[in-house]
Amino acid sequence: MAFIFSGQAQQLHKWNNNNALAIFAAMANNQRAPFLNLPAELRNDIYRLTLTSEEPIHLMDGKLLDGPGEPALLAVCKQTRHEATRIWYEENAFEYEETSTTFGCFEWTLLADWLGKLGRHRCENLQRLVLSYQAPTSPRSNFPHKPGAEEAAASLVRGLVKAGVPLEKVVVEAPGFQDAKMSEDFRPLWKMYVSRALAKPAIMSAEVGFESSKGFKIKSKHRF
């Protein structure tokens, strides 16, 4: 899993990587980096300047992008990782965007893997998780897909509950019915059913989740 930065966030990310290398070089020479001698409050302010962004940080498949998946500053040493990791994960918003354009390929594998790597403690402290689906589906979708959509939405929310993500921190973004013809576009249905599932977590078991569509197949092409 890697991340895309743009604008100011990209500049800060580059600054962060360059300075992380300088700190690492100092420690490799058995020197205490001047940064680590700063008061903790000031270090936290610097972490926030270099690690946080006003825009959501997009989660992407690491095979498509170069990079470790986390800012280099988190890999400098045990102390900086301990101090900076909390700010990186708890003070940023992260966005997972479904990019499939073919109805039947929505299994949330990357999201499930990322949450699993975070661990329950980090998931419980996520500030904001945006679930986005903007790419139009092909072929066009219609109400016959309703059963699959309901079950897939329930599966997704069960997975979030199991991972420890606070559901009140989850935001769903996709075209609404007012933006697309209901009979020609699956995305409004996706948004509606995921939003409903998030609003009614009590009906779902936290023991299972992220089943993808394999347990809910109406037809193979109707997988979510």
N, C-alpha and C positions, 0 to 999 in steps of 0.2 A: 504494500500500500504506500503510495507516494502522494504528494500534495501539489496543487497548482497555486501559485501566488501571482497576483497582478498588482500593478500600480505601486502605491506606497508599501504594501505588504511585500512585494517583490524586492524593493530596495532594502527593506529591513532584513529580509531573509538573507540577502547577499551580505549585508553588513554583519549579521550574526555568524554566518559561516566563516568569513574572513577572520573575525576576532576570535572565534572558537579555535582556529588553527594557531593563533598567536598564544592563547592561553595554554593550549596543549603543548606547544613547543617549550614554553617556560617550565612546565611541569616535567617534561621529558628530561630537562637539564637539572632536575632536582631543585628547582627554584619555585618559591611560592608566587604564583601570578599576582601582580598588583591588584587585579580585580577582586581576588578572594580576600584581600585585606580591607576592602571597603565595608562599611557597616551593612548589616543584613537588610535594613530598610532601603538603602540606596541600591544594593544589588537587586532587590525585588523591583524597584522602579526601572532599572535598566532591563531586567528580564521582560517587563511589561512593554517597554518601548520596542524591544527587538522581537518579541514572540507573539504579541497580540495584534489582532487586526479588526477593523470595524466591519469588514465583510466576512462572510462565512468562508472557512477553509475547505476546499473541495477535495474529497477523497477520490483517488483514482487508482486504477490497477497499476501496481508497481512494474508490471511487464511493459507498460506503455511509456513510462517516464523513467528517466535516470534519477537516482537519489535514494537515500536510505529510508525515506518515509517519515523522518522526524528531523527537526532542525539540528544542525551539527552541534550546537551548544549543549544539547542534552547528552551528547556522547563524550564530552570533554573529560569529565572525572566524576567520581561518585558524589562529591559535594554539589557540583553544579547540576547534575542530573536530579538529585533529590530536591533542590530548591526550584529549578526551572520547570520540571515536569508538571508540578501542580498548576503552575500558571498557564502552561501551554494547553493542558487539557481542560482545566476548570474555568478558564477565563476567555476561551475562544468559542465561537460557534462553528460546528462542522457540518458539512453538507454532503449527503450521498445522493447522487443523481442517477436514476435509472436511464441508461442510454440505449437500451434495446429498441429497435424500431419494428420488431416482429412480435406480434402478440403470441405469447406462449413461452417466453424466455426469461421471465422475471423470477429469479430464485434467490436474490439478495445474498449471494454467496460472499461477495467482497465485504459487504456490511457485517455479516455474521462473523467472518474471519477477523475483521478489524476490532469489533467489540470483544471477541474472545481474547485477542492479544492485549487489549487494554486491561482486562480483569475487572471484577465486579466493583472494586473500590473506585476506580477511575470512572467507570460507567455511571455509578451512583452520583458522581459529582460533575458530570457533564453539564455545562451551562446551557447549551442549546444544540439540538440535533435536528437538522433540516432534511426531510425526505422529499426529494424533488423528482418529478417525472415530466419532462418537457418535450421529449422527442415524440413525434406523432407515430402512432402504430400503423402497421401495414401487414396484412390487409385491414380494412376498416372493421371496427368492432361494433357490436350491437347488444341489445339486452339479453340475447341467449347466453351471453357470457356471465350473467349476473351470479349464478351459483358459484362459479369458480372465483369470481372477484370477492365475494363475501368470505369464502373459506381462506383464500390467500391473504386477505387483509387480517383475518383473525390469526393466521399463522405468523404473520409478520409481527403483530403486536405481542403475541405470546413470546416470540423470540426476544423482543425488547425487554419484556418483563423478566424473563429468565436471566438476561444479561445484567439486569439491575438498572437499566436506564429509567429515570423518572419520566413517566409519560407526559406530565405537564410541561416538560422541557422539549417535547417533540413538536415540530412544525411541519405541516404537509403543504407542499407547493406544487400545483399543477393547474392547467386551464380548467375553469369552472364551466358549468353548463351554459352560462351566458356568453362564454368565449368560443364555444364549439358546438356543432350540431350534435345533439345527444345520440342520434342514431348512427353517427358516422365516426365517432371518436371515443376510444375507451378511456382516455385520461380523466375525464370528469367522473366516470364511475369509479376509477381507481381512487381518486381523491375523496370521493364521498364515502366509500366503504372503509378506507383506512382511517378517515376522521371519525367515523362511527365506532370503529373498533377501539380507537384510542379513548373514546368517551365512555366505553363500557368494558373496562378491563376485568371487572368482577366476574364476568361470565366466562372468562378464559382461565385455563389452567396454566400455571407457571412452570409446570413440570416438562412441558414440551414446547417447541417453538422452532421457527425457521425450518419447518418441514419442507420448504419450497412447495412445489405443487404435487410432488410425487404421491402424497397421500390423498390428494383431492381431485384427481384427474376426472373431469367430465368427458373431455376428449383430449388427446395428446396435445393438440394445438391450443387448447384453452388453459394451458398452464400459466401461472402468474409468477 
